[in-house]
Amino acid sequence: MKHTMPVLAYAQDALEPHISRETIEYHYGKHLQTYVNNLNNLIVGTPFENASLEEMICKAEGGIFNNAAQTWNHTFYFSTFSPAPQAEPTGKLREAIDRKFGSFDAFKAEFEKKATGLFGSGWTWLVKDAAGNLDIVNESNAGNPLRNGLVPLMVMDVWEHAYYIDYRNRRADSIKATWNVIDWKKVEERF
Ligand code: MN
């Protein structure tokens, strides 16, 4: 089975000024493409040749895990963005966020603290468990919460390649800017 690049639902410059065209060209066009290419090369002749990304995230190790998870994580990440996003969660998700974190602003502050504090490369996730409880979890490198039985709802990529073109070393500024393009309608659909 050949894994393919996700199609972006927006133009490469549509997320400006928060995420530039150049960042999308490199992050989507080169980094993600490399993970997809690596994965397609690595699975040939292995038990994962016809496996889904989710199956590899839960069962594979080493290079196959890393490239399958990075393909899934980036596909999920880029599909959460919109140039005209629903700016805040509503309905049941909003209720769950208010219950767990106190308010949407308190949730954002907690998420930013966690994402800024992740040492090295990784991903900060909003997840729900089997009982529907929300949490914010950090995963290093290619880590994905599916491996721990959690359901990913939203994510920010805090690898330097995600923000260095636009924000240089200022990870916290890039996290704050990313809120402007996260479409909470999509997050609600996953909840
Ligand atoms: Mn990335």
Backbone and ligand atoms as CSV (ligand in chain L), in Angstrom:
chain,resi,resn,atom,element,x,y,z
A,1,MET,N,N,0.847,-1.200,0.000
A,1,MET,CA,C,0.000,0.000,0.000
A,1,MET,C,C,0.880,1.247,0.000
A,2,LYS,N,N,0.580,2.125,-0.937
A,2,LYS,CA,C,1.377,3.340,-1.034
A,2,LYS,C,C,0.685,4.467,-0.269
A,3,HIS,N,N,1.427,5.078,0.644
A,3,HIS,CA,C,0.888,6.211,1.406
A,3,HIS,C,C,1.096,7.487,0.601
A,4,THR,N,N,0.104,8.370,0.678
A,4,THR,CA,C,0.143,9.568,-0.171
A,4,THR,C,C,0.038,10.836,0.685
A,5,MET,N,N,0.402,11.943,0.081
A,5,MET,CA,C,0.312,13.235,0.748
A,5,MET,C,C,-1.160,13.645,0.902
A,6,PRO,N,N,-1.527,14.214,2.051
A,6,PRO,CA,C,-2.870,14.781,2.170
A,6,PRO,C,C,-2.969,16.014,1.274
A,7,VAL,N,N,-4.167,16.305,0.790
A,7,VAL,CA,C,-4.373,17.517,-0.003
A,7,VAL,C,C,-4.786,18.636,0.956
A,8,LEU,N,N,-4.104,19.763,0.887
A,8,LEU,CA,C,-4.463,20.893,1.750
A,8,LEU,C,C,-5.781,21.502,1.284
A,9,ALA,N,N,-6.634,21.879,2.248
A,9,ALA,CA,C,-7.941,22.459,1.920
A,9,ALA,C,C,-7.856,23.971,1.730
A,10,TYR,N,N,-6.621,24.489,1.692
A,10,TYR,CA,C,-6.426,25.945,1.565
A,10,TYR,C,C,-5.167,26.180,0.737
A,11,ALA,N,N,-5.041,27.401,0.190
A,11,ALA,CA,C,-3.850,27.758,-0.572
A,11,ALA,C,C,-2.649,27.881,0.372
A,12,GLN,N,N,-1.447,27.733,-0.189
A,12,GLN,CA,C,-0.256,27.707,0.663
A,12,GLN,C,C,0.014,29.036,1.367
A,13,ASP,N,N,-0.560,30.138,0.826
A,13,ASP,CA,C,-0.372,31.439,1.498
A,13,ASP,C,C,-1.606,31.853,2.304
A,14,ALA,N,N,-2.595,30.971,2.414
A,14,ALA,CA,C,-3.886,31.352,3.007
A,14,ALA,C,C,-3.833,31.544,4.523
A,15,LEU,N,N,-2.811,31.021,5.165
A,15,LEU,CA,C,-2.735,31.128,6.629
A,15,LEU,C,C,-1.903,32.324,7.074
A,16,GLU,N,N,-1.424,33.112,6.104
A,16,GLU,CA,C,-0.645,34.305,6.445
A,16,GLU,C,C,-1.549,35.331,7.129
A,17,PRO,N,N,-1.048,36.161,8.062
A,17,PRO,CA,C,0.362,36.276,8.431
A,17,PRO,C,C,0.794,35.304,9.533
A,18,HIS,N,N,-0.095,34.433,9.977
A,18,HIS,CA,C,0.213,33.588,11.141
A,18,HIS,C,C,1.200,32.480,10.797
A,19,ILE,N,N,0.983,31.844,9.639
A,19,ILE,CA,C,1.908,30.824,9.128
A,19,ILE,C,C,2.154,31.169,7.659
A,20,SER,N,N,3.401,31.428,7.322
A,20,SER,CA,C,3.709,31.951,5.987
A,20,SER,C,C,3.668,30.871,4.904
A,21,ARG,N,N,3.571,31.351,3.673
A,21,ARG,CA,C,3.659,30.457,2.524
A,21,ARG,C,C,4.977,29.673,2.551
A,22,GLU,N,N,6.057,30.355,2.919
A,22,GLU,CA,C,7.360,29.666,2.923
A,22,GLU,C,C,7.380,28.528,3.944
A,23,THR,N,N,6.771,28.760,5.104
A,23,THR,CA,C,6.708,27.683,6.101
A,23,THR,C,C,5.911,26.502,5.565
A,24,ILE,N,N,4.756,26.776,4.933
A,24,ILE,CA,C,3.957,25.684,4.363
A,24,ILE,C,C,4.750,24.968,3.262
A,25,GLU,N,N,5.449,25.735,2.437
A,25,GLU,CA,C,6.238,25.109,1.363
A,25,GLU,C,C,7.268,24.126,1.927
A,26,TYR,N,N,7.900,24.510,3.021
A,26,TYR,CA,C,8.912,23.631,3.622
A,26,TYR,C,C,8.297,22.563,4.515
A,27,HIS,N,N,7.368,22.988,5.382
A,27,HIS,CA,C,6.842,22.061,6.386
A,27,HIS,C,C,5.974,20.990,5.726
A,28,TYR,N,N,5.030,21.433,4.908
A,28,TYR,CA,C,4.156,20.494,4.194
A,28,TYR,C,C,4.890,19.907,2.985
A,29,GLY,N,N,5.451,20.792,2.171
A,29,GLY,CA,C,5.991,20.361,0.875
A,29,GLY,C,C,7.280,19.557,0.962
A,30,LYS,N,N,8.088,19.787,1.987
A,30,LYS,CA,C,9.374,19.073,2.079
A,30,LYS,C,C,9.439,18.136,3.284
A,31,HIS,N,N,9.160,18.635,4.485
A,31,HIS,CA,C,9.260,17.750,5.660
A,31,HIS,C,C,8.242,16.611,5.593
A,32,LEU,N,N,6.955,16.959,5.401
A,32,LEU,CA,C,5.947,15.894,5.346
A,32,LEU,C,C,6.183,14.973,4.156
A,33,GLN,N,N,6.536,15.555,3.013
A,33,GLN,CA,C,6.804,14.707,1.834
A,33,GLN,C,C,7.923,13.702,2.121
A,34,THR,N,N,8.932,14.134,2.863
A,34,THR,CA,C,10.048,13.236,3.192
A,34,THR,C,C,9.585,12.093,4.094
A,35,TYR,N,N,8.715,12.405,5.084
A,35,TYR,CA,C,8.204,11.328,5.950
A,35,TYR,C,C,7.402,10.315,5.129
A,36,VAL,N,N,6.568,10.811,4.208
A,36,VAL,CA,C,5.752,9.920,3.372
A,36,VAL,C,C,6.661,9.052,2.487
A,37,ASN,N,N,7.663,9.678,1.867
A,37,ASN,CA,C,8.588,8.921,1.016
A,37,ASN,C,C,9.363,7.881,1.829
A,38,ASN,N,N,9.883,8.294,2.982
A,38,ASN,CA,C,10.635,7.366,3.835
A,38,ASN,C,C,9.776,6.174,4.228
A,39,LEU,N,N,8.519,6.469,4.620
A,39,LEU,CA,C,7.614,5.393,5.049
A,39,LEU,C,C,7.394,4.407,3.907
A,40,ASN,N,N,7.108,4.910,2.714
A,40,ASN,CA,C,6.860,4.022,1.572
A,40,ASN,C,C,8.075,3.154,1.267
A,41,ASN,N,N,9.274,3.701,1.467
A,41,ASN,CA,C,10.483,2.906,1.230
A,41,ASN,C,C,10.710,1.875,2.336
A,42,LEU,N,N,10.438,2.281,3.586
A,42,LEU,CA,C,10.751,1.417,4.735
A,42,LEU,C,C,9.841,0.199,4.851
A,43,ILE,N,N,8.557,0.326,4.444
A,43,ILE,CA,C,7.608,-0.771,4.694
A,43,ILE,C,C,7.724,-1.919,3.687
A,44,VAL,N,N,8.422,-1.689,2.584
A,44,VAL,CA,C,8.522,-2.725,1.551
A,44,VAL,C,C,9.130,-3.997,2.146
A,45,GLY,N,N,8.413,-5.118,1.980
A,45,GLY,CA,C,8.924,-6.403,2.455
A,45,GLY,C,C,8.821,-6.621,3.957
A,46,THR,N,N,8.067,-5.752,4.653
A,46,THR,CA,C,7.880,-5.922,6.103
A,46,THR,C,C,6.415,-6.289,6.379
A,47,PRO,N,N,6.100,-6.715,7.604
A,47,PRO,CA,C,4.696,-7.021,7.945
A,47,PRO,C,C,3.795,-5.789,7.866
A,48,PHE,N,N,4.377,-4.616,7.738
A,48,PHE,CA,C,3.581,-3.381,7.716
A,48,PHE,C,C,3.304,-2.891,6.291
A,49,GLU,N,N,3.655,-3.716,5.301
A,49,GLU,CA,C,3.520,-3.300,3.908
A,49,GLU,C,C,2.098,-2.844,3.564
A,50,ASN,N,N,1.087,-3.509,4.148
A,50,ASN,CA,C,-0.304,-3.132,3.861
A,50,ASN,C,C,-1.033,-2.590,5.081
A,51,ALA,N,N,-0.275,-2.173,6.081
A,51,ALA,CA,C,-0.882,-1.698,7.332
A,51,ALA,C,C,-1.340,-0.246,7.207
A,52,SER,N,N,-2.341,0.090,8.003
A,52,SER,CA,C,-2.773,1.493,8.080
A,52,SER,C,C,-1.776,2.275,8.936
A,53,LEU,N,N,-1.820,3.586,8.817
A,53,LEU,CA,C,-0.950,4.426,9.655
A,53,LEU,C,C,-1.241,4.163,11.134
A,54,GLU,N,N,-2.520,4.025,11.474
A,54,GLU,CA,C,-2.911,3.823,12.883
A,54,GLU,C,C,-2.327,2.518,13.428
A,55,GLU,N,N,-2.356,1.474,12.589
A,55,GLU,CA,C,-1.810,0.178,13.017
A,55,GLU,C,C,-0.304,0.298,13.262
A,56,MET,N,N,0.391,1.020,12.394
A,56,MET,CA,C,1.837,1.198,12.575
A,56,MET,C,C,2.140,2.056,13.795
A,57,ILE,N,N,1.298,3.064,14.037
A,57,ILE,CA,C,1.505,3.902,15.233
A,57,ILE,C,C,1.389,3.052,16.502
A,58,CYS,N,N,0.454,2.114,16.504
A,58,CYS,CA,C,0.238,1.296,17.710
A,58,CYS,C,C,1.235,0.155,17.836
A,59,LYS,N,N,1.762,-0.360,16.709
A,59,LYS,CA,C,2.558,-1.604,16.788
A,59,LYS,C,C,4.003,-1.496,16.317
A,60,ALA,N,N,4.333,-0.550,15.475
A,60,ALA,CA,C,5.686,-0.524,14.897
A,60,ALA,C,C,6.682,0.152,15.842
A,61,GLU,N,N,7.954,-0.084,15.557
A,61,GLU,CA,C,9.042,0.560,16.316
A,61,GLU,C,C,9.991,1.208,15.309
A,62,GLY,N,N,10.913,2.009,15.824
A,62,GLY,CA,C,12.002,2.549,15.008
A,62,GLY,C,C,11.527,3.394,13.844
A,63,GLY,N,N,12.188,3.223,12.700
A,63,GLY,CA,C,11.935,4.084,11.551
A,63,GLY,C,C,10.515,3.999,11.025
A,64,ILE,N,N,9.925,2.811,11.029
A,64,ILE,CA,C,8.546,2.688,10.520
A,64,ILE,C,C,7.595,3.431,11.444
A,65,PHE,N,N,7.762,3.251,12.758
A,65,PHE,CA,C,6.928,4.020,13.699
A,65,PHE,C,C,7.123,5.514,13.472
A,66,ASN,N,N,8.366,5.959,13.436
A,66,ASN,CA,C,8.641,7.401,13.339
A,66,ASN,C,C,8.006,8.022,12.102
A,67,ASN,N,N,8.167,7.383,10.958
A,67,ASN,CA,C,7.673,7.966,9.715
A,67,ASN,C,C,6.164,7.803,9.550
A,68,ALA,N,N,5.595,6.703,10.067
A,68,ALA,CA,C,4.131,6.546,10.041
A,68,ALA,C,C,3.485,7.577,10.960
A,69,ALA,N,N,4.025,7.736,12.148
A,69,ALA,CA,C,3.456,8.694,13.103
A,69,ALA,C,C,3.615,10.120,12.587
A,70,GLN,N,N,4.774,10.443,12.021
A,70,GLN,CA,C,4.957,11.803,11.510
A,70,GLN,C,C,4.022,12.082,10.328
A,71,THR,N,N,3.741,11.073,9.514
A,71,THR,CA,C,2.779,11.242,8.418
A,71,THR,C,C,1.383,11.505,8.984
A,72,TRP,N,N,0.979,10.703,9.958
A,72,TRP,CA,C,-0.349,10.880,10.580
A,72,TRP,C,C,-0.425,12.227,11.300
A,73,ASN,N,N,0.582,12.526,12.115
A,73,ASN,CA,C,0.561,13.746,12.933
A,73,ASN,C,C,0.462,15.000,12.061
A,74,HIS,N,N,1.246,15.044,10.986
A,74,HIS,CA,C,1.229,16.227,10.121
A,74,HIS,C,C,-0.073,16.324,9.327
A,75,THR,N,N,-0.610,15.186,8.892
A,75,THR,CA,C,-1.887,15.186,8.176
A,75,THR,C,C,-2.979,15.764,9.075
A,76,PHE,N,N,-2.979,15.332,10.329
A,76,PHE,CA,C,-3.942,15.797,11.336
A,76,PHE,C,C,-3.740,17.289,11.614
A,77,TYR,N,N,-2.494,17.679,11.800
A,77,TYR,CA,C,-2.118,19.072,12.102
A,77,TYR,C,C,-2.580,20.010,10.988
A,78,PHE,N,N,-2.199,19.708,9.742
A,78,PHE,CA,C,-2.561,20.608,8.634
A,78,PHE,C,C,-4.066,20.619,8.377
A,79,SER,N,N,-4.762,19.529,8.714
A,79,SER,CA,C,-6.208,19.484,8.443
A,79,SER,C,C,-7.016,20.221,9.521
A,80,THR,N,N,-6.348,20.661,10.590
A,80,THR,CA,C,-7.045,21.408,11.650
A,80,THR,C,C,-7.113,22.899,11.328
A,81,PHE,N,N,-6.333,23.341,10.344
A,81,PHE,CA,C,-6.233,24.769,10.047
A,81,PHE,C,C,-7.259,25.220,9.016
A,82,SER,N,N,-7.648,26.487,9.148
A,82,SER,CA,C,-8.496,27.119,8.139
A,82,SER,C,C,-8.162,28.603,8.113
A,83,PRO,N,N,-8.203,29.218,6.931
A,83,PRO,CA,C,-8.018,30.678,6.859
A,83,PRO,C,C,-9.219,31.422,7.438
A,84,ALA,N,N,-10.369,30.746,7.551
A,84,ALA,CA,C,-11.573,31.372,8.133
A,84,ALA,C,C,-12.123,30.431,9.206
A,85,PRO,N,N,-11.376,30.281,10.303
A,85,PRO,CA,C,-11.740,29.265,11.287
A,85,PRO,C,C,-12.889,29.671,12.199
A,86,GLN,N,N,-13.552,28.670,12.765
A,86,GLN,CA,C,-14.425,28.920,13.927
A,86,GLN,C,C,-13.477,29.148,15.097
A,87,ALA,N,N,-13.475,30.349,15.652
A,87,ALA,CA,C,-12.402,30.776,16.554
A,87,ALA,C,C,-12.423,30.122,17.936
A,88,GLU,N,N,-13.606,29.641,18.348
A,88,GLU,CA,C,-13.705,29.052,19.687
A,88,GLU,C,C,-14.569,27.799,19.642
A,89,PRO,N,N,-14.328,26.874,20.588
A,89,PRO,CA,C,-15.195,25.693,20.667
A,89,PRO,C,C,-16.574,26.068,21.189
A,90,THR,N,N,-17.584,25.317,20.745
A,90,THR,CA,C,-18.958,25.528,21.218
A,90,THR,C,C,-19.528,24.181,21.670
A,91,GLY,N,N,-20.757,24.215,22.134
A,91,GLY,CA,C,-21.492,22.980,22.428
A,91,GLY,C,C,-20.830,22.088,23.462
A,92,LYS,N,N,-20.898,20.782,23.213
A,92,LYS,CA,C,-20.416,19.782,24.173
A,92,LYS,C,C,-18.915,19.902,24.430
A,93,LEU,N,N,-18.144,20.212,23.370
A,93,LEU,CA,C,-16.692,20.352,23.561
A,93,LEU,C,C,-16.399,21.552,24.457
A,94,ARG,N,N,-17.107,22.649,24.222
A,94,ARG,CA,C,-16.906,23.836,25.056
A,94,ARG,C,C,-17.214,23.524,26.519
A,95,GLU,N,N,-18.310,22.793,26.724
A,95,GLU,CA,C,-18.688,22.408,28.099
A,95,GLU,C,C,-17.590,21.566,28.737
A,96,ALA,N,N,-17.027,20.618,27.974
A,96,ALA,CA,C,-15.980,19.733,28.517
A,96,ALA,C,C,-14.711,20.531,28.822
A,97,ILE,N,N,-14.375,21.501,27.980
A,97,ILE,CA,C,-13.192,22.349,28.217
A,97,ILE,C,C,-13.403,23.210,29.463
A,98,ASP,N,N,-14.579,23.815,29.573
A,98,ASP,CA,C,-14.865,24.656,30.748
A,98,ASP,C,C,-14.827,23.826,32.031
A,99,ARG,N,N,-15.353,22.603,31.943
A,99,ARG,CA,C,-15.404,21.729,33.128
A,99,ARG,C,C,-13.992,21.346,33.567
A,100,LYS,N,N,-13.135,21.001,32.581
A,100,LYS,CA,C,-11.797,20.504,32.913
A,100,LYS,C,C,-10.822,21.638,33.269
A,101,PHE,N,N,-10.868,22.727,32.504
A,101,PHE,CA,C,-9.831,23.758,32.643
A,101,PHE,C,C,-10.349,25.055,33.273
A,102,GLY,N,N,-11.661,25.190,33.447
A,102,GLY,CA,C,-12.232,26.398,34.040
A,102,GLY,C,C,-12.810,27.342,33.009
A,103,SER,N,N,-12.071,27.542,31.899
A,103,SER,CA,C,-12.545,28.412,30.817
A,103,SER,C,C,-11.703,28.134,29.572
A,104,PHE,N,N,-12.151,28.667,28.425
A,104,PHE,CA,C,-11.374,28.482,27.191
A,104,PHE,C,C,-10.032,29.204,27.308
A,105,ASP,N,N,-10.031,30.400,27.901
A,105,ASP,CA,C,-8.769,31.131,28.090
A,105,ASP,C,C,-7.818,30.374,29.009
A,106,ALA,N,N,-8.348,29.776,30.064
A,106,ALA,CA,C,-7.492,29.001,30.983
A,106,ALA,C,C,-6.944,27.766,30.278
A,107,PHE,N,N,-7.761,27.144,29.426
A,107,PHE,CA,C,-7.275,26.014,28.623
A,107,PHE,C,C,-6.122,26.455,27.729
A,108,LYS,N,N,-6.304,27.583,27.032
A,108,LYS,CA,C,-5.248,28.050,26.121
A,108,LYS,C,C,-3.952,28.348,26.887
A,109,ALA,N,N,-4.077,28.951,28.046
A,109,ALA,CA,C,-2.886,29.262,28.849
A,109,ALA,C,C,-2.174,27.980,29.269
A,110,GLU,N,N,-2.941,26.976,29.678
A,110,GLU,CA,C,-2.354,25.693,30.091
A,110,GLU,C,C,-1.687,24.986,28.901
A,111,PHE,N,N,-2.353,25.053,27.742
A,111,PHE,CA,C,-1.814,24.423,26.535
A,111,PHE,C,C,-0.502,25.106,26.129
A,112,GLU,N,N,-0.503,26.441,26.166
A,112,GLU,CA,C,0.709,27.196,25.793
A,112,GLU,C,C,1.862,26.873,26.736
A,113,LYS,N,N,1.563,26.765,28.024
A,113,LYS,CA,C,2.593,26.464,29.021
A,113,LYS,C,C,3.208,25.094,28.737
A,114,LYS,N,N,2.342,24.140,28.445
A,114,LYS,CA,C,2.802,22.781,28.180
A,114,LYS,C,C,3.629,22.730,26.882
A,115,ALA,N,N,3.141,23.389,25.830
A,115,ALA,CA,C,3.820,23.362,24.529
A,115,ALA,C,C,5.152,24.100,24.584
A,116,THR,N,N,5.179,25.212,25.304
A,116,THR,CA,C,6.421,25.978,25.429
A,116,THR,C,C,7.445,25.189,26.242
A,117,GLY,N,N,6.959,24.408,27.197
A,117,GLY,CA,C,7.859,23.692,28.103
A,117,GLY,C,C,8.346,22.357,27.588
A,118,LEU,N,N,7.831,21.901,26.452
A,118,LEU,CA,C,8.278,20.604,25.931
A,118,LEU,C,C,9.744,20.724,25.502
A,119,PHE,N,N,10.615,19.935,26.114
A,119,PHE,CA,C,12.034,20.028,25.804
A,119,PHE,C,C,12.339,19.287,24.510
A,120,GLY,N,N,12.970,19.992,23.562
A,120,GLY,CA,C,13.341,19.363,22.296
A,120,GLY,C,C,12.169,19.321,21.333
A,121,SER,N,N,12.163,18.339,20.444
A,121,SER,CA,C,11.148,18.239,19.397
A,121,SER,C,C,9.966,17.408,19.865
A,122,GLY,N,N,8.769,17.782,19.425
A,122,GLY,CA,C,7.606,16.982,19.780
A,122,GLY,C,C,6.299,17.660,19.434
A,123,TRP,N,N,5.243,17.166,20.073
A,123,TRP,CA,C,3.874,17.584,19.773
A,123,TRP,C,C,3.104,17.754,21.073
A,124,THR,N,N,2.293,18.815,21.162
A,124,THR,CA,C,1.402,19.000,22.303
A,124,THR,C,C,-0.023,18.763,21.822
A,125,TRP,N,N,-0.714,17.844,22.510
A,125,TRP,CA,C,-2.016,17.346,22.050
A,125,TRP,C,C,-3.133,17.686,23.033
A,126,LEU,N,N,-4.304,18.018,22.504
A,126,LEU,CA,C,-5.542,17.952,23.277
A,126,LEU,C,C,-6.143,16.585,22.962
A,127,VAL,N,N,-6.401,15.793,24.004
A,127,VAL,CA,C,-6.902,14.428,23.804
A,127,VAL,C,C,-8.136,14.190,24.672
A,128,LYS,N,N,-8.848,13.112,24.330
A,128,LYS,CA,C,-9.881,12.624,25.256
A,128,LYS,C,C,-9.630,11.148,25.501
A,129,ASP,N,N,-9.999,10.704,26.700
A,129,ASP,CA,C,-9.855,9.278,27.011
A,129,ASP,C,C,-11.169,8.558,26.712
A,130,ALA,N,N,-11.194,7.257,27.023
A,130,ALA,CA,C,-12.362,6.436,26.683
A,130,ALA,C,C,-13.630,6.945,27.370
A,131,ALA,N,N,-13.476,7.590,28.522
A,131,ALA,CA,C,-14.642,8.100,29.250
A,131,ALA,C,C,-15.035,9.502,28.788
A,132,GLY,N,N,-14.278,10.058,27.832
A,132,GLY,CA,C,-14.609,11.391,27.309
A,132,GLY,C,C,-13.949,12.533,28.064
A,133,ASN,N,N,-13.054,12.206,29.017
A,133,ASN,CA,C,-12.349,13.257,29.761
A,133,ASN,C,C,-11.233,13.862,28.926
A,134,LEU,N,N,-11.091,15.174,28.989
A,134,LEU,CA,C,-10.057,15.874,28.225
A,134,LEU,C,C,-8.750,15.932,28.992
A,135,ASP,N,N,-7.648,16.044,28.243
A,135,ASP,CA,C,-6.345,16.288,28.861
A,135,ASP,C,C,-5.428,16.904,27.808
A,136,ILE,N,N,-4.343,17.531,28.273
A,136,ILE,CA,C,-3.287,18.041,27.398
A,136,ILE,C,C,-2.068,17.171,27.653
A,137,VAL,N,N,-1.531,16.571,26.597
A,137,VAL,CA,C,-0.359,15.701,26.788
A,137,VAL,C,C,0.751,16.083,25.813
A,138,ASN,N,N,1.971,16.027,26.303
A,138,ASN,CA,C,3.142,16.236,25.461
A,138,ASN,C,C,3.682,14.888,25.008
A,139,GLU,N,N,4.099,14.831,23.750
A,139,GLU,CA,C,4.768,13.643,23.210
A,139,GLU,C,C,6.053,14.109,22.547
A,140,SER,N,N,7.159,13.440,22.837
A,140,SER,CA,C,8.432,13.783,22.215
A,140,SER,C,C,8.540,13.190,20.816
A,141,ASN,N,N,9.315,13.842,19.988
A,141,ASN,CA,C,9.638,13.355,18.637
A,141,ASN,C,C,8.374,13.063,17.840
A,142,ALA,N,N,8.149,11.801,17.418
A,142,ALA,CA,C,6.970,11.483,16.603
A,142,ALA,C,C,5.785,11.019,17.441
A,143,GLY,N,N,5.887,11.046,18.745
A,143,GLY,CA,C,4.883,10.460,19.636
A,143,GLY,C,C,3.445,10.813,19.304
A,144,ASN,N,N,2.561,9.817,19.430
A,144,ASN,CA,C,1.142,9.998,19.113
A,144,ASN,C,C,0.306,9.329,20.199
A,145,PRO,N,N,-0.691,10.031,20.742
A,145,PRO,CA,C,-1.488,9.493,21.866
A,145,PRO,C,C,-2.295,8.249,21.530
A,146,LEU,N,N,-2.520,7.948,20.241
A,146,LEU,CA,C,-3.239,6.727,19.869
A,146,LEU,C,C,-2.549,5.505,20.473
A,147,ARG,N,N,-1.235,5.592,20.600
A,147,ARG,CA,C,-0.455,4.473,21.130
A,147,ARG,C,C,-0.802,4.194,22.596
A,148,ASN,N,N,-1.341,5.216,23.268
A,148,ASN,CA,C,-1.742,5.046,24.673
A,148,ASN,C,C,-3.262,4.951,24.824
A,149,GLY,N,N,-3.949,4.671,23.716
A,149,GLY,CA,C,-5.395,4.491,23.787
A,149,GLY,C,C,-6.185,5.779,23.917
A,150,LEU,N,N,-5.563,6.916,23.621
A,150,LEU,CA,C,-6.241,8.207,23.725
A,150,LEU,C,C,-6.663,8.694,22.338
A,151,VAL,N,N,-7.691,9.529,22.291
A,151,VAL,CA,C,-8.198,10.051,21.021
A,151,VAL,C,C,-7.687,11.477,20.818
A,152,PRO,N,N,-6.871,11.713,19.779
A,152,PRO,CA,C,-6.387,13.074,19.510
A,152,PRO,C,C,-7.512,13.980,19.014
A,153,LEU,N,N,-7.581,15.187,19.573
A,153,LEU,CA,C,-8.601,16.150,19.141
A,153,LEU,C,C,-7.977,17.349,18.424
A,154,MET,N,N,-6.790,17.759,18.876
A,154,MET,CA,C,-6.117,18.943,18.324
A,154,MET,C,C,-4.646,18.820,18.676
A,155,VAL,N,N,-3.783,19.436,17.838
A,155,VAL,CA,C,-2.354,19.319,18.109
A,155,VAL,C,C,-1.605,20.562,17.645
A,156,MET,N,N,-0.510,20.858,18.322
A,156,MET,CA,C,0.456,21.833,17.796
A,156,MET,C,C,1.813,21.151,17.681
A,157,ASP,N,N,2.454,21.404,16.552
A,157,ASP,CA,C,3.782,20.866,16.254
A,157,ASP,C,C,4.805,21.834,16.845
A,158,VAL,N,N,5.634,21.365,17.772
A,158,VAL,CA,C,6.640,22.261,18.349
A,158,VAL,C,C,8.065,21.878,17.931
A,159,TRP,N,N,8.182,21.068,16.866
A,159,TRP,CA,C,9.502,20.893,16.259
A,159,TRP,C,C,9.961,22.267,15.738
A,160,GLU,N,N,11.243,22.534,15.797
A,160,GLU,CA,C,11.730,23.841,15.300
A,160,GLU,C,C,11.365,24.062,13.833
A,161,HIS,N,N,11.303,22.979,13.050
A,161,HIS,CA,C,10.993,23.156,11.620
A,161,HIS,C,C,9.593,23.751,11.419
A,162,ALA,N,N,8.716,23.641,12.438
A,162,ALA,CA,C,7.355,24.172,12.324
A,162,ALA,C,C,7.326,25.696,12.425
A,163,TYR,N,N,8.319,26.282,13.080
A,163,TYR,CA,C,8.222,27.725,13.337
A,163,TYR,C,C,9.479,28.534,13.047
A,164,TYR,N,N,10.589,27.891,12.719
A,164,TYR,CA,C,11.842,28.647,12.664
A,164,TYR,C,C,11.891,29.679,11.531
A,165,ILE,N,N,11.228,29.401,10.412
A,165,ILE,CA,C,11.240,30.359,9.295
A,165,ILE,C,C,10.521,31.646,9.704
A,166,ASP,N,N,9.371,31.522,10.360
A,166,ASP,CA,C,8.555,32.700,10.705
A,166,ASP,C,C,8.902,33.305,12.058
A,167,TYR,N,N,9.280,32.479,13.017
A,167,TYR,CA,C,9.405,32.971,14.396
A,167,TYR,C,C,10.791,32.742,14.981
A,168,ARG,N,N,11.722,32.211,14.164
A,168,ARG,CA,C,13.079,31.923,14.659
A,168,ARG,C,C,12.993,31.111,15.951
A,169,ASN,N,N,13.632,31.584,17.025
A,169,ASN,CA,C,13.650,30.806,18.274
A,169,ASN,C,C,12.409,31.024,19.146
A,170,ARG,N,N,11.453,31.869,18.709
A,170,ARG,CA,C,10.338,32.275,19.572
A,170,ARG,C,C,9.166,31.293,19.478
A,171,ARG,N,N,9.342,30.120,20.077
A,171,ARG,CA,C,8.304,29.090,20.017
A,171,ARG,C,C,6.987,29.598,20.613
A,172,ALA,N,N,7.064,30.311,21.724
A,172,ALA,CA,C,5.831,30.775,22.386
A,172,ALA,C,C,5.020,31.690,21.460
A,173,ASP,N,N,5.708,32.545,20.682
A,173,ASP,CA,C,4.998,33.431,19.744
A,173,ASP,C,C,4.316,32.622,18.644
A,174,SER,N,N,4.985,31.570,18.205
A,174,SER,CA,C,4.394,30.752,17.145
A,174,SER,C,C,3.159,30.014,17.658
A,175,ILE,N,N,3.209,29.565,18.902
A,175,ILE,CA,C,2.050,28.884,19.494
A,175,ILE,C,C,0.876,29.862,19.595
A,176,LYS,N,N,1.133,31.065,20.084
A,176,LYS,CA,C,0.063,32.070,20.187
A,176,LYS,C,C,-0.533,32.379,18.809
A,177,ALA,N,N,0.314,32.485,17.792
A,177,ALA,CA,C,-0.171,32.795,16.441
A,177,ALA,C,C,-1.008,31.656,15.872
A,178,THR,N,N,-0.662,30.423,16.226
A,178,THR,CA,C,-1.353,29.260,15.663
A,178,THR,C,C,-2.820,29.199,16.090
A,179,TRP,N,N,-3.146,29.733,17.273
A,179,TRP,CA,C,-4.567,29.767,17.676
A,179,TRP,C,C,-5.431,30.438,16.605
A,180,ASN,N,N,-4.852,31.406,15.875
A,180,ASN,CA,C,-5.625,32.168,14.884
A,180,ASN,C,C,-6.063,31.357,13.673
A,181,VAL,N,N,-5.483,30.190,13.466
A,181,VAL,CA,C,-5.842,29.389,12.287
A,181,VAL,C,C,-6.426,28.024,12.651
A,182,ILE,N,N,-6.578,27.746,13.942
A,182,ILE,CA,C,-7.190,26.474,14.352
A,182,ILE,C,C,-8.705,26.583,14.231
A,183,ASP,N,N,-9.280,25.650,13.463
A,183,ASP,CA,C,-10.718,25.650,13.219
A,183,ASP,C,C,-11.396,24.733,14.236
A,184,TRP,N,N,-12.041,25.346,15.236
A,184,TRP,CA,C,-12.653,24.561,16.317
A,184,TRP,C,C,-13.851,23.749,15.841
A,185,LYS,N,N,-14.389,24.082,14.680
A,185,LYS,CA,C,-15.446,23.249,14.108
A,185,LYS,C,C,-14.899,21.844,13.849
A,186,LYS,N,N,-13.659,21.784,13.331
A,186,LYS,CA,C,-13.045,20.476,13.047
A,186,LYS,C,C,-12.751,19.723,14.337
A,187,VAL,N,N,-12.311,20.461,15.367
A,187,VAL,CA,C,-12.007,19.816,16.646
A,187,VAL,C,C,-13.295,19.261,17.260
A,188,GLU,N,N,-14.383,20.031,17.136
A,188,GLU,CA,C,-15.690,19.553,17.659
A,188,GLU,C,C,-16.117,18.268,16.966
A,189,GLU,N,N,-15.863,18.170,15.668
A,189,GLU,CA,C,-16.260,16.952,14.925
A,189,GLU,C,C,-15.525,15.714,15.436
A,190,ARG,N,N,-14.296,15.923,15.924
A,190,ARG,CA,C,-13.492,14.790,16.414
A,190,ARG,C,C,-13.869,14.374,17.835
A,191,PHE,N,N,-14.534,15.285,18.549
A,191,PHE,CA,C,-14.824,15.073,19.976
A,191,PHE,C,C,-15.946,14.042,20.174
L,1,MN,MN,MN,6.473,19.164,11.648
